[in-house]
């Protein structure tokens, strides 16, 4: 494997991960300077913030295509900088946007710390605007055979709906712990939806869900979604320093929309619209989203495959190095198959 920051890779993803014991130092001295040199930042007419990372010429020894990243609930572009670094080293340009209600993008509700949306499919429409209005003109030159999707949690549900609403844009997709069904803390999903409906009818649709609270600057590692303590602590430090990263909870309307979107995405009618290869990673220690919904979804996708990562919490892309290395290799191999042999090769 190559040293961090050096050129060279193989199609199995031979990239050295950051040292967890020195992760913050390496992020600040290697990763962030590297990304800052190539990033293109912008804001779409819809007031949504994005970042583009075109593959540098020195990494062009394996130009595999472009990966569009769809982040999860209460996340941001900043959370994916380490992951973007690895994808660039693997030969892939990257594109990511802050979904509405997150990071530096537009808020629909009055409280900037509460994620609120009137219709969940608006997220997919936003992503479609980003892909066609920004990513394709600037990174892919209209070549869809080299355009891939990497989508996590809420972003995974957005990605599923995107593939159903706009089939044919991506050559392949990786769904990481996709939010295709919420775990509603012992409350049946129908009861949770009913509660949200009542609150919406009472004019409280924008209000913070009663079971959630404001940003906790001291959130302990044990309650986090990352399996790597170093990665948890690094991003928590960033969140403490930047108000835009402190989005922390959902509105009643968002929860109802998320429940409906997951149910719709998993339906036989909608899954039948997905014809591209889809690789779904399921976290073995996930406490946030439904594993059965993920299985129902991927079983109905014609070219779908499920991989379970037993030792990981919800955020598999931020697990400890011992699991992350194999995970990164599997993701890159999956994308490489399209780059080498065509989008529908296995």
C-alpha positions as CSV (number, residue, x, y, z in Angstrom):
1,X,0.0,0.0,0.0
2,X,1.2,3.5,-0.7
3,X,2.0,6.1,1.9
4,X,-0.6,8.7,2.7
5,X,-0.5,11.5,0.2
6,X,1.6,9.6,-2.4
7,X,0.6,8.6,-5.9
8,X,-0.3,5.1,-6.9
9,X,-3.1,2.6,-6.4
10,X,-4.4,-0.6,-7.7
11,X,-8.0,-1.5,-8.7
12,X,-8.5,-3.1,-5.3
13,X,-8.2,0.3,-3.6
14,X,-4.7,0.1,-2.3
15,X,-4.8,3.4,-0.4
16,X,-3.3,3.9,3.1
17,X,-5.9,5.2,5.5
18,X,-5.2,8.1,7.9
19,X,-3.6,7.0,11.2
20,X,-6.4,7.2,13.8
21,X,-4.0,8.1,16.5
22,X,-3.0,11.2,14.5
23,X,-6.1,11.8,12.5
24,X,-6.7,15.4,13.4
25,X,-3.1,16.3,12.6
26,X,-3.2,14.5,9.3
27,X,-6.6,16.0,8.3
28,X,-5.1,19.5,9.0
29,X,-1.7,19.0,7.4
30,X,-2.5,16.6,4.5
31,X,-6.1,16.2,3.6
32,X,-7.6,19.7,4.0
33,X,-4.6,21.5,2.2
34,X,-4.9,18.9,-0.6
35,X,-8.7,19.5,-1.0
36,X,-8.4,23.2,-0.6
37,X,-6.1,23.3,-3.6
38,X,-8.6,21.8,-6.0
39,X,-12.1,22.5,-4.6
40,X,-14.6,24.6,-6.5
41,X,-17.4,26.0,-4.2
42,X,-20.7,27.4,-5.4
43,X,-24.3,28.1,-4.6
44,X,-27.1,27.1,-6.9
45,X,-30.0,29.4,-7.7
46,X,-32.0,27.4,-5.2
47,X,-29.6,28.6,-2.5
48,X,-28.0,25.2,-2.0
49,X,-24.3,25.1,-1.3
50,X,-22.0,22.6,-3.1
51,X,-18.4,21.6,-3.5
52,X,-16.7,20.0,-6.5
53,X,-13.4,18.1,-6.5
54,X,-12.1,17.5,-10.0
55,X,-9.4,14.8,-10.1
56,X,-6.0,16.5,-10.1
57,X,-3.7,15.8,-13.0
58,X,-1.2,14.0,-10.8
59,X,-4.0,11.5,-9.9
60,X,-5.0,11.0,-13.5
61,X,-3.2,7.6,-13.8
62,X,-6.6,6.1,-13.1
63,X,-9.5,8.4,-14.1
64,X,-12.4,6.3,-13.0
65,X,-15.3,8.8,-13.2
66,X,-17.2,11.1,-10.9
67,X,-18.8,10.1,-7.6
68,X,-21.8,12.2,-6.4
69,X,-22.2,12.1,-2.6
70,X,-25.6,12.4,-0.9
71,X,-25.1,13.0,2.8
72,X,-27.2,11.9,5.8
73,X,-29.4,13.7,8.3
74,X,-27.8,16.6,10.1
75,X,-24.6,16.1,8.1
76,X,-22.7,18.4,5.7
77,X,-20.1,18.5,3.0
78,X,-17.4,19.0,5.7
79,X,-18.1,15.6,7.3
80,X,-17.1,13.8,4.0
81,X,-13.7,15.4,3.4
82,X,-11.7,12.4,4.5
83,X,-13.9,10.1,2.4
84,X,-13.6,12.5,-0.6
85,X,-9.8,12.4,-0.1
86,X,-9.8,8.6,-0.4
87,X,-12.0,8.6,-3.5
88,X,-9.7,11.2,-5.2
89,X,-6.7,9.0,-4.4
90,X,-8.6,6.1,-6.0
91,X,-9.0,8.1,-9.2
92,X,-12.5,9.5,-8.9
93,X,-13.6,13.2,-9.0
94,X,-16.2,14.0,-6.4
95,X,-19.2,16.3,-6.1
96,X,-21.2,17.0,-2.9
97,X,-23.9,19.4,-1.9
98,X,-25.4,20.4,1.5
99,X,-29.0,19.2,1.3
100,X,-31.6,21.9,2.2
101,X,-31.8,22.4,5.9
102,X,-28.2,21.4,6.3
103,X,-24.7,23.1,6.4
104,X,-24.5,26.2,4.3
105,X,-27.7,25.6,2.4
106,X,-31.2,27.1,2.6
107,X,-33.4,26.4,5.6
108,X,-37.1,25.9,5.1
109,X,-38.0,26.4,8.7
110,X,-37.6,29.2,11.2
111,X,-35.2,27.4,13.5
112,X,-31.8,26.8,11.7
113,X,-31.0,23.8,14.0
114,X,-34.1,21.9,13.0
115,X,-34.3,20.1,9.7
116,X,-37.6,20.8,8.1
117,X,-39.0,20.0,4.6
118,X,-42.5,20.2,3.1
119,X,-42.0,17.3,0.7
120,X,-39.2,14.7,0.9
121,X,-38.9,14.3,-2.9
122,X,-37.8,17.9,-3.0
123,X,-34.4,16.5,-1.9
124,X,-34.3,14.3,-5.0
125,X,-35.3,17.3,-7.2
126,X,-32.5,19.4,-5.6
127,X,-30.0,16.6,-6.3
128,X,-31.2,16.3,-9.9
129,X,-30.7,20.1,-10.3
130,X,-27.1,19.7,-8.9
131,X,-26.3,16.7,-11.1
132,X,-27.6,18.3,-14.4
133,X,-26.9,21.9,-13.7
134,X,-23.5,21.6,-12.1
135,X,-21.9,18.2,-12.0
136,X,-22.4,17.1,-15.6
137,X,-21.4,20.4,-17.2
138,X,-18.3,20.8,-15.0
139,X,-17.0,17.3,-14.3
140,X,-18.5,14.6,-16.6
141,X,-19.1,16.6,-19.8
142,X,-22.5,14.8,-20.1
143,X,-21.0,11.2,-19.9
144,X,-23.4,9.3,-17.6
145,X,-21.5,6.1,-17.9
146,X,-18.8,7.5,-15.6
147,X,-21.2,9.0,-13.0
148,X,-21.7,7.2,-9.7
149,X,-23.8,7.7,-6.6
150,X,-22.6,7.3,-3.0
151,X,-25.4,7.9,-0.6
152,X,-25.6,7.6,3.2
153,X,-28.7,7.3,5.5
154,X,-31.1,10.1,4.7
155,X,-29.1,10.6,1.6
156,X,-29.6,6.9,0.8
157,X,-33.4,7.4,0.8
158,X,-32.9,10.5,-1.4
159,X,-30.7,8.5,-3.7
160,X,-33.3,5.7,-3.9
161,X,-36.0,8.2,-4.8
162,X,-33.6,9.9,-7.3
163,X,-33.0,6.6,-9.1
164,X,-36.8,6.0,-9.2
165,X,-37.7,9.5,-10.3
166,X,-34.8,10.0,-12.7
167,X,-33.7,6.6,-13.9
168,X,-30.6,6.4,-16.1
169,X,-28.5,9.3,-14.7
170,X,-26.1,7.1,-12.7
171,X,-24.1,4.1,-13.9
172,X,-23.9,2.6,-10.4
173,X,-24.9,3.4,-6.8
174,X,-23.7,2.6,-3.3
175,X,-26.3,3.0,-0.6
176,X,-24.7,3.1,2.9
177,X,-27.0,2.4,5.8
178,X,-29.9,3.9,3.8
179,X,-32.8,5.4,5.7
180,X,-35.6,3.3,4.1
181,X,-37.3,2.8,7.4
182,X,-36.8,4.7,10.7
183,X,-36.5,3.0,14.0
184,X,-39.0,5.0,16.0
185,X,-37.8,4.1,19.6
186,X,-40.3,1.4,20.4
187,X,-43.2,3.3,18.8
188,X,-44.9,1.6,15.8
189,X,-44.2,3.6,12.6
190,X,-48.0,4.1,12.0
191,X,-48.3,5.6,15.5
192,X,-45.3,7.9,14.9
193,X,-46.8,9.0,11.6
194,X,-50.2,9.7,13.4
195,X,-48.5,11.8,16.1
196,X,-46.8,13.8,13.4
197,X,-50.0,14.3,11.5
198,X,-51.7,15.6,14.6
199,X,-48.9,18.0,15.3
200,X,-48.9,19.2,11.7
201,X,-52.7,19.8,11.9
202,X,-52.2,21.7,15.1
203,X,-49.8,24.1,13.3
204,X,-46.6,22.6,14.8
205,X,-45.2,21.0,11.7
206,X,-42.0,23.1,11.9
207,X,-41.5,22.4,15.6
208,X,-38.7,20.1,16.9
209,X,-39.7,16.5,17.4
210,X,-40.4,16.1,21.2
211,X,-37.9,13.3,21.6
212,X,-35.0,15.3,20.1
213,X,-32.9,18.1,21.5
214,X,-30.5,20.8,20.4
215,X,-26.9,20.2,19.4
216,X,-24.8,18.6,22.2
217,X,-21.3,19.9,22.0
218,X,-20.1,17.2,24.3
219,X,-21.9,14.2,22.7
220,X,-20.0,11.2,24.0
221,X,-18.5,8.7,21.6
222,X,-20.7,5.9,23.0
223,X,-23.9,7.8,21.7
224,X,-22.4,8.6,18.3
225,X,-22.9,6.9,15.0
226,X,-19.2,6.4,14.2
227,X,-17.3,3.3,15.2
228,X,-14.0,5.3,15.2
229,X,-13.5,7.4,18.3
230,X,-10.9,9.6,16.5
231,X,-13.4,10.3,13.6
232,X,-16.2,11.0,16.1
233,X,-14.1,13.5,18.1
234,X,-12.6,15.2,15.0
235,X,-16.0,16.1,13.5
236,X,-17.5,17.0,16.9
237,X,-14.7,19.6,17.3
238,X,-15.6,21.0,13.8
239,X,-19.2,21.2,14.8
240,X,-18.5,23.1,18.0
241,X,-16.5,25.7,16.0
242,X,-19.1,26.2,13.1
243,X,-22.7,27.2,13.7
244,X,-23.7,26.0,10.3
245,X,-22.8,22.4,11.2
246,X,-24.9,22.3,14.4
247,X,-28.2,21.2,12.8
248,X,-29.4,18.6,15.3
249,X,-33.0,17.4,15.0
250,X,-36.0,17.0,12.9
251,X,-39.4,18.7,12.6
252,X,-42.6,16.8,12.9
253,X,-43.2,17.4,9.2
254,X,-39.7,16.0,8.3
255,X,-40.4,12.8,10.2
256,X,-43.7,12.2,8.5
257,X,-42.2,12.9,5.1
258,X,-39.2,10.6,5.9
259,X,-41.5,7.7,6.9
260,X,-43.6,8.1,3.8
261,X,-40.5,8.4,1.5
262,X,-39.0,5.2,2.9
263,X,-42.3,3.3,2.4
264,X,-42.6,4.6,-1.1
265,X,-39.0,3.8,-2.0
266,X,-39.4,0.2,-1.0
267,X,-42.6,-0.5,-2.9
268,X,-42.4,-3.0,-5.7
269,X,-43.6,-0.4,-8.2
270,X,-40.8,2.0,-7.4
271,X,-38.0,-0.5,-6.9
272,X,-38.8,-1.9,-10.3
273,X,-37.7,1.4,-11.9
274,X,-34.1,0.9,-10.8
275,X,-32.1,-1.0,-13.4
276,X,-28.5,-0.1,-12.5
277,X,-26.3,-2.2,-10.2
278,X,-26.9,-1.1,-6.5
279,X,-24.6,-2.1,-3.7
280,X,-26.3,-1.7,-0.3
281,X,-24.1,-1.7,2.9
282,X,-25.9,-2.6,6.1
283,X,-24.4,-1.8,9.5
284,X,-24.6,-4.6,12.0
285,X,-24.9,-2.3,15.0
286,X,-27.3,0.2,13.5
287,X,-29.8,1.8,16.0
288,X,-31.3,4.4,13.7
289,X,-32.7,2.8,10.5
290,X,-34.6,-0.4,9.7
291,X,-32.6,-3.4,8.5
292,X,-35.7,-5.2,7.3
293,X,-36.6,-2.2,5.1
294,X,-33.2,-2.3,3.6
295,X,-33.5,-6.0,2.9
296,X,-36.9,-5.6,1.3
297,X,-35.6,-2.8,-0.9
298,X,-32.5,-4.5,-2.2
299,X,-34.2,-7.8,-2.8
300,X,-36.6,-6.0,-5.2
301,X,-33.8,-4.2,-7.1
302,X,-33.0,-6.3,-10.2
303,X,-29.2,-5.7,-9.9
304,X,-29.0,-5.3,-6.1
305,X,-26.6,-6.7,-3.6
306,X,-26.5,-6.4,0.2
307,X,-23.3,-6.5,2.2
308,X,-23.6,-6.6,6.0
309,X,-20.8,-5.0,8.1
310,X,-21.2,-6.7,11.4
311,X,-18.8,-4.6,13.5
312,X,-20.0,-1.2,12.4
313,X,-22.4,1.4,13.7
314,X,-24.6,3.4,11.4
315,X,-21.8,5.5,9.8
316,X,-19.8,2.7,8.1
317,X,-17.7,5.3,6.2
318,X,-16.4,6.4,9.7
319,X,-15.7,3.1,11.2
320,X,-12.3,2.1,12.7
321,X,-9.5,1.4,10.2
322,X,-9.6,-2.4,10.6
323,X,-13.1,-2.4,9.1
324,X,-12.8,0.8,7.0
325,X,-10.0,-0.6,4.8
326,X,-12.1,-3.6,3.6
327,X,-15.1,-1.3,3.1
328,X,-13.2,1.2,1.1
329,X,-11.8,-1.6,-1.1
330,X,-15.2,-3.0,-1.8
331,X,-16.7,0.4,-2.7
332,X,-13.9,1.2,-5.1
333,X,-14.0,-2.3,-6.7
334,X,-17.7,-1.8,-7.3
335,X,-17.2,1.5,-9.1
336,X,-14.1,0.3,-10.9
337,X,-16.1,-2.5,-12.5
338,X,-18.1,0.0,-14.5
339,X,-15.0,2.0,-15.4
340,X,-13.2,-1.0,-16.7
341,X,-15.9,-3.2,-18.2
342,X,-19.0,-1.0,-18.6
343,X,-21.8,0.1,-16.3
344,X,-23.6,-3.3,-16.1
345,X,-20.6,-5.6,-15.7
346,X,-20.2,-7.7,-12.6
